[in-house]
């Protein structure tokens, strides 16, 4: 069973760390997201020394995509955004009429974003079991969006409880189904899990996509996703942890346009003839007509009447009311049958 959509899908264009540490590249990503029609462009806010120990290895996909031997700490250190960077990006987002959003990955970064006025917090999959992090966000957020990659239903429930027990109403909590692999294998996407999450927790659901291509987030919208998050980049060939599994600008635009089309197509669920269909009814439906010349006084039979377009005469659904009746006038071949 799908979840009915009643309002526009919120689309988050995930720039993440695809700025490669360059504020000018970050601004270009804002431009691309705005031109594509996204609601938000989202970055990542972290302090490397708060995020990982210095000897932590990179994930396998990060090793492949960064093409160097640096540690995860060294990689993240290169990708940090300063307070001034954040201020510049927020200003640039305002000038491009797109919402600014960033995911905090540590407690100090939460403070930074709160100081910049952010009250909508996106919680990444890796932090869903980080209790002190969740508790701090629950004290400052007005609305939370929680990615659930790698999480069990029990872990999701524990995270939701942290927020509801700290005064955040369920109407302000959204859960994003997610598969935390880059790119995520199609056989592991399991979109129906999004429906299970909605059924279990009764909150707004969406989908954070790490697959290659655009078809899966579009399919998620058709199932009822109210939020779509998708990574994008200027060039998949750039060196960096997330470029290879990100959309390029034309793909991002195509995904968003497709999602908007799907939203229109979903409709309100009421089955009735549409405005455009009403113009075609008489053209494509049929009426009961004479299949041969019929003289007044003859009986209408299956040998002398049939059904043909257009549908401006007696409906074929009245067939049994016509057969056996007596013709009150002469009818030529293809003439509409009248009982008067």
Secondary structure by P-SEA (a helix, b strand, c coil): cbbbbcccbbbbbcccccccccaaaaaaaaaaaaaacccbbbbbbbcccccccccccccaaaaaaacccccaaaaaaaacccaaaaaaaaaaaaaacbbbbbbbccaaaaaaaaaacccbbbbccccccaaaaaaaaaacccbbbbbbccccaaaaaaaaaaaaaaccccccbbbbbbbccccccccccccaaaaaaaaacccbbbbbccccccaaaaaaaaacccbbbbbbccccccccccccccccaaaaaaaaaaaaaaaaaaccccccccaaaaaccccccccbbbcccccccccccccccccccccccccccccccccccccccccccccccccc
